[in-house]
Amino acid sequence: MSDQDQYGVTPDGFVLKGLDRIVADQQARARAMFGSDVDLGSGSALRKVLDAAAVHVHELWRALEKQYYANFVTTAQGDALDLLGTDLGLERQFQYATGTATLALTGADPQRRFALPRGTVVETQGDPPHTGLRTTATVTLTAGAPPLTVGVRAVLRGRAGELPTGQALQLEPNWARLHLNLGPATVTAAVSAAVTGGTLREPDDTYRARLLGVPHTLWTKDALLARILDVPGVRDAAVFDPLGGVETSRGDFHTYQFGQRTFTAGRRTGSPYFFDVVVAVEEGWPWHKDESSVPPVYEGVLDVVRQWRPVSVFPDIKPADQVDVGIRGTLVVQAGHDPEAIRGEILTAVQAGVDRLRLGRSVLHSDIVLTARSVAGVVDVQNLRLRRGAPAFGDVGLGHAVFGSAAELSVGENLTLAAEEIAQFALDSPLIDLQVAGP
């Protein structure tokens, strides 16, 4: 079998020729040229020349391998991945700047505590335009107590979201009016650690995942969904056709198969047709423009859909149903470990896992148990039950959701969600009852 059959571009990809193989091939050619008795010992001048040349040849093979894999999104890196993204019309995005801020409460009854949820919107003071930030954790404030530090992330990507240390902040007035009940109390805030990192670009893994999700057709459910997921503030989204009951008075529901034919087939040209988009919003992002100075999600999604919908095809955009998730159970902890630290670590890990869930994805009992048992010091997890809070409905009613009351599931039972529902887990949720016991 020749070298061309073994190395270079093959049906299985690019096969790199190793340095040992290059050295062996060069020595074989030397013997063929100068005779079988040529001195190729480690001390000979010819051997040293061949070894030096073999290193350069190996670097050439490595460069060829890199160039070959730079042609594919799944294997390209760095600048090569940027070029492929340019071809697909999707540039590498800037990241969100991050930092920390201090929050303090004044003018309130010392006996009262005010909880600012994760996603609370703060902004710079003075004349607009303001730079907005969102908190990354829940903060409980008490009048007269020392200021608390919380992580913050910029609302906008890029340099526009960066702020220096000491920058004075305030609660965004419209957001605070809708989501908080402070009364005469006032929250003062300032940047405690510079909000930086907005000039950095998203890493290769994140960018590659976005490129792999780029559809290659002009109008499909996937093509539209890919554009909606890029709208700031969108946690997840789903396109339904039909959704199955959002607007049951429309006679064309249950008569159109979304993925089996084009939008223009099966209907008269020019006649209006409605499809449904359900959007799950990140914490702190407003739905409409009158709720906050932060760019609203609804208007952003609507602008994207208008650019990608065919003629006379109209979206019915609805916010997803947010379902609060809680847990109840008992942790058995080894002696010598801090029970509160273990409890906090478990709840933080559970929150991170729930945040990764998409629309309609169930919360699995086994995932919560494995998360708890993976924390150092935990011996056992007993009688763990999932809890489901009453959903905060966003005008989506398909007949699958649980209305009106919370529910506690049996041990081992998964929390199943409908297609228009998405789970959320708050560290300060009243649905959490996690007791810690010794061995």
C-alpha positions in Angstrom: 0.0 0.0 0.0 1.5 3.4 -1.0 1.9 6.4 1.2 -0.9 8.2 -0.7 -3.3 5.4 0.4 -2.3 5.6 4.0 -1.7 9.3 4.7 -3.2 12.6 3.8 -6.8 12.9 2.7 -8.6 9.6 3.1 -12.3 8.6 3.3 -11.9 8.6 7.1 -10.4 12.2 7.2 -6.9 13.4 7.2 -4.3 10.9 8.3 -1.1 12.6 9.7 2.2 11.1 8.9 4.2 10.7 12.1 7.7 11.8 12.6 9.0 8.2 13.0 7.5 7.3 9.6 9.0 10.4 7.9 12.5 9.5 9.3 12.1 5.8 8.1 11.1 6.9 4.6 14.0 9.3 4.3 16.5 6.7 5.4 15.0 4.2 2.9 15.5 6.8 0.1 19.1 7.5 1.3 19.9 3.8 1.1 18.3 3.6 -2.4 20.4 6.6 -3.5 23.8 6.0 -1.8 23.7 2.2 -1.4 22.6 -0.1 1.4 26.0 0.3 3.2 25.6 4.1 3.7 26.3 5.3 7.2 23.0 6.3 8.9 24.2 5.9 12.4 23.3 8.5 15.0 26.6 10.2 14.7 26.8 10.5 10.9 26.5 13.8 9.1 23.9 12.4 6.7 21.7 11.2 9.6 21.8 14.6 11.2 20.8 16.3 8.0 18.0 13.8 7.4 16.7 14.3 11.0 16.7 18.0 10.7 14.8 17.8 7.4 12.3 15.4 8.9 11.3 17.9 11.6 10.4 20.5 8.9 8.6 17.9 6.8 6.5 16.9 9.9 5.6 20.6 10.5 4.4 20.7 6.9 2.2 17.7 7.4 0.8 19.3 10.5 0.0 22.5 8.6 -1.7 20.4 5.9 -3.8 18.7 8.5 -4.8 22.0 10.1 -5.7 23.4 6.7 -7.8 20.4 5.9 -9.8 20.5 9.1 -10.2 24.3 8.8 -12.7 23.7 6.0 -15.3 22.2 8.4 -17.3 23.9 11.1 -17.0 20.9 13.4 -13.2 21.0 13.4 -12.2 24.5 12.5 -10.7 26.8 15.2 -9.9 30.5 15.6 -9.7 32.6 12.5 -10.6 29.6 10.3 -13.9 29.3 12.2 -14.5 33.0 11.8 -14.1 32.7 8.0 -16.7 29.8 7.9 -19.0 32.0 10.0 -18.6 34.8 7.5 -19.6 32.4 4.7 -22.8 31.5 6.6 -23.6 35.1 7.4 -23.1 34.7 11.2 -20.4 36.7 12.9 -18.7 35.8 16.2 -20.5 37.8 18.9 -19.0 39.8 21.7 -19.6 38.5 25.2 -21.5 40.1 28.1 -19.4 42.1 30.4 -19.5 40.9 34.0 -18.5 42.2 37.4 -19.9 42.8 40.9 -22.0 45.5 42.5 -22.9 46.5 46.1 -26.5 47.0 47.1 -27.8 48.7 50.2 -31.3 49.5 51.6 -32.2 52.8 53.3 -35.5 54.4 54.5 -37.2 51.1 55.4 -38.4 49.5 58.7 -35.4 47.6 60.2 -37.7 44.7 60.8 -38.5 44.2 57.2 -36.5 42.4 54.6 -36.7 43.0 50.9 -35.7 40.3 48.4 -34.4 41.5 45.0 -34.7 38.5 42.7 -32.1 37.3 40.3 -32.3 39.4 37.1 -33.0 42.7 39.0 -32.2 45.5 36.6 -29.9 48.3 37.7 -28.5 51.1 35.5 -26.2 54.0 35.6 -27.4 57.3 36.9 -27.6 60.6 35.1 -28.9 61.5 31.6 -29.7 58.7 29.2 -28.6 56.6 27.5 -28.1 54.4 30.5 -26.0 51.3 30.8 -28.1 48.5 32.2 -26.9 45.5 34.3 -28.8 42.5 35.6 -28.0 40.7 38.9 -27.0 37.1 38.7 -28.3 36.0 42.2 -31.0 36.8 44.7 -30.2 39.4 47.3 -32.1 40.0 50.6 -31.6 43.5 51.9 -32.3 44.9 55.4 -32.2 48.6 56.4 -29.1 49.4 58.4 -27.3 46.3 57.4 -23.9 46.5 55.6 -24.1 46.6 51.8 -24.2 43.2 50.1 -22.2 42.3 47.0 -23.8 40.5 44.1 -22.6 39.5 40.6 -23.9 41.6 37.7 -23.9 41.0 33.9 -24.4 43.7 31.3 -27.7 43.8 29.4 -26.0 44.5 26.1 -23.0 42.7 24.6 -19.7 44.4 23.9 -17.9 47.4 25.2 -21.2 49.3 25.7 -21.8 47.2 28.8 -18.5 47.8 30.6 -18.4 50.1 33.7 -15.5 51.1 36.0 -15.2 50.5 39.7 -17.2 53.0 41.8 -19.8 53.8 39.1 -23.0 54.8 40.9 -26.1 52.8 40.0 -29.8 52.8 40.6 -32.7 50.5 40.2 -34.3 50.8 36.8 -37.5 52.8 37.7 -40.0 51.0 35.4 -38.7 47.5 36.2 -38.8 48.3 40.0 -42.3 49.6 39.7 -43.6 46.4 38.1 -41.6 43.8 40.1 -40.8 45.3 43.5 -42.9 46.9 46.3 -40.3 49.0 48.1 -42.7 51.7 49.4 -40.6 54.6 50.9 -37.4 52.5 50.9 -34.6 53.2 48.6 -31.9 50.9 47.1 -28.5 52.4 46.5 -26.0 50.6 44.3 -22.5 51.0 43.0 -20.0 48.9 40.9 -17.6 47.2 43.4 -15.5 45.4 40.8 -15.2 46.7 37.3 -17.7 45.3 34.8 -15.3 44.1 32.1 -15.0 41.4 29.4 -17.4 42.9 26.8 -14.6 43.2 24.3 -13.9 39.5 24.3 -15.5 37.3 21.6 -17.5 34.2 22.3 -15.3 31.0 22.5 -14.9 28.5 19.7 -17.3 26.0 21.3 -20.1 28.5 21.7 -19.6 29.9 18.2 -19.4 26.5 16.6 -22.7 25.4 18.2 -24.4 28.5 16.7 -22.9 27.8 13.3 -24.0 24.2 13.4 -27.5 25.4 14.1 -27.7 27.7 11.1 -30.4 26.3 8.7 -29.7 26.0 5.0 -33.2 26.8 3.9 -34.9 30.2 3.7 -38.1 29.5 5.5 -38.5 26.6 7.9 -39.3 26.2 11.5 -35.6 25.7 12.3 -34.6 28.8 10.3 -37.0 31.0 12.2 -36.1 29.5 15.5 -32.4 30.0 15.0 -33.0 33.7 14.5 -35.3 34.0 17.5 -32.8 32.4 19.8 -30.3 35.2 18.9 -32.6 37.9 20.2 -31.3 39.3 23.5 -33.2 38.1 26.5 -34.6 34.9 24.9 -33.8 31.9 27.1 -35.6 29.5 24.7 -38.3 29.5 22.1 -40.5 27.1 20.2 -42.4 27.5 16.9 -45.7 25.6 16.8 -48.0 25.0 13.9 -50.5 24.4 15.1 -49.9 25.0 18.8 -53.1 23.1 19.7 -55.3 25.6 21.3 -53.8 29.0 21.9 -56.6 30.4 19.8 -59.1 27.7 19.5 -61.6 29.9 17.7 -59.5 29.8 14.6 -60.8 27.2 12.2 -57.5 26.5 10.5 -55.9 25.0 13.6 -55.3 21.2 13.3 -55.6 21.5 9.5 -52.0 22.3 8.6 -48.9 20.1 9.0 -45.9 22.4 9.6 -43.0 20.2 8.6 -44.4 18.4 5.7 -44.8 21.1 3.1 -44.1 24.7 2.4 -46.1 27.5 3.8 -47.6 28.5 0.5 -48.9 24.9 -0.2 -52.4 24.0 1.0 -53.7 27.6 1.2 -54.8 30.2 -1.2 -52.1 32.8 -2.1 -52.8 36.0 -0.2 -55.0 34.5 2.5 -53.7 35.1 6.0 -52.3 32.3 8.0 -51.3 32.4 11.6 -48.6 30.3 13.4 -47.5 30.5 17.0 -44.2 31.4 18.7 -43.8 30.6 22.4 -40.8 32.5 24.0 -39.2 31.8 27.4 -37.6 35.0 28.7 -34.5 35.3 30.8 -35.0 36.7 34.3 -35.0 40.5 34.4 -35.8 41.0 30.7 -39.1 43.0 30.0 -41.7 41.6 27.6 -43.0 45.0 26.4 -41.2 48.3 26.0 -43.2 50.1 28.6 -41.9 47.7 31.4 -38.3 48.8 31.4 -35.6 50.7 29.5 -34.0 47.3 28.7 -34.7 46.3 25.0 -38.0 44.4 25.2 -38.2 40.7 24.1 -41.5 40.8 22.3 -40.6 43.7 20.0 -37.2 42.0 19.2 -38.8 38.7 18.4 -41.5 40.4 16.3 -38.9 42.3 14.2 -37.0 39.1 13.5 -40.2 37.2 12.5 -41.3 40.0 10.2 -38.0 39.7 8.3 -38.3 35.9 7.9 -42.0 35.2 7.4 -43.5 34.7 3.9 -46.2 37.0 2.6 -49.5 36.9 4.6 -48.1 34.6 7.3 -48.3 36.1 10.7 -47.0 35.2 14.1 -48.9 34.9 17.4 -46.1 35.5 19.9 -46.7 34.4 23.5 -44.5 34.3 26.6 -44.0 30.8 27.9 -45.5 29.6 31.2 -42.9 29.9 33.9 -43.2 27.0 36.3 -41.5 27.3 39.7 -39.8 24.1 40.8 -39.0 23.1 44.4 -37.7 20.1 46.3 -38.3 18.5 49.7 -36.2 15.9 51.2 -33.5 15.0 53.8 -29.7 15.0 53.2 -27.5 12.7 55.3 -24.2 14.4 55.8 -20.9 13.1 57.1 -19.7 14.4 60.4 -17.3 17.3 60.2 -18.9 18.9 57.1 -20.8 22.2 57.2 -24.5 21.4 56.6 -25.4 24.9 55.4 -22.5 25.0 53.0 -23.5 21.6 51.6 -27.2 22.7 51.3 -26.2 25.9 49.5 -23.9 24.0 47.1 -26.6 21.5 46.2 -29.2 24.2 45.6 -26.8 26.2 43.4 -26.1 23.1 41.3 -29.8 22.3 41.0 -30.5 25.9 39.9 -27.8 25.6 37.2 -29.2 22.3 35.9 -32.8 23.7 35.8 -31.5 26.8 33.9 -30.2 24.5 31.2 -33.6 22.9 30.6 -35.6 24.0 27.5 -39.2 24.4 26.8 -41.2 21.3 27.6 -38.3 19.5 29.2 -39.1 17.6 32.3 -37.3 17.9 35.6 -36.0 14.4 36.3 -35.9 13.1 39.9 -32.8 11.1 39.1 -30.9 14.2 38.0 -31.6 16.0 41.3 -30.5 12.9 43.3 -27.3 12.6 41.3 -26.6 16.3 41.7 -27.0 16.0 45.5 -24.9 12.9 45.8 -22.1 14.4 43.8 -21.5 17.0 46.5 -18.6 16.1 48.8 -19.8 15.1 52.3 -23.3 13.8 51.2 -23.9 10.2 52.4 -27.5 9.8 51.2 -30.5 11.6 49.9 -33.8 10.4 51.5 -37.4 10.9 50.6 -36.7 13.4 47.9 -39.8 14.8 46.3 -40.2 17.4 43.5 -42.6 20.3 43.9 -44.4 22.2 41.3 -45.6 25.8 41.9 -48.6 27.3 40.3 -47.5 28.5 36.8 -47.2 32.1 36.0 -49.2 32.0 32.8 -48.3 34.1 29.7 -51.7 33.7 28.0 -50.8 30.3 26.7 -53.5 27.7 27.5 -53.3 24.3 25.9 -55.2 22.3 28.5 -51.9 20.5 29.6 -50.9 22.9 32.5 -51.8 22.7 36.1 -54.0 25.7 37.1 -54.5 27.3 40.4 -52.4 25.3 42.9 -49.0 23.8 43.6 -48.4 20.1 43.7 -45.9 17.8 45.5 -45.0 14.7 43.6 -44.3 11.2 44.9 -40.8 9.9 45.7 -39.1 9.1 42.4 -41.7 10.8 40.2 -40.5 13.2 37.5 -42.0 16.7 37.1 -43.5 16.6 33.6 -44.0 19.9 31.7 -46.2 20.8 28.8 -44.7 22.0 25.5 -45.4 25.6 26.4 -43.9 25.5 29.9 -40.4 26.0 31.1 -39.0 25.2 34.6 -37.3 27.8 36.8 -35.6 27.3 40.2 -35.1 30.1 42.7 -32.7 29.7 45.6 -35.1 31.5 47.9 -38.2 29.7 46.8 -40.8 28.8 49.5 -41.1 25.5 47.7 -37.7 24.4 48.9 -37.6 22.3 52.1 -34.3 20.6 52.3 -33.3 19.3 55.7 -29.8 18.2 56.7 -29.1 15.4 59.1 -26.0 13.7 60.5 -25.1 10.1 59.8 
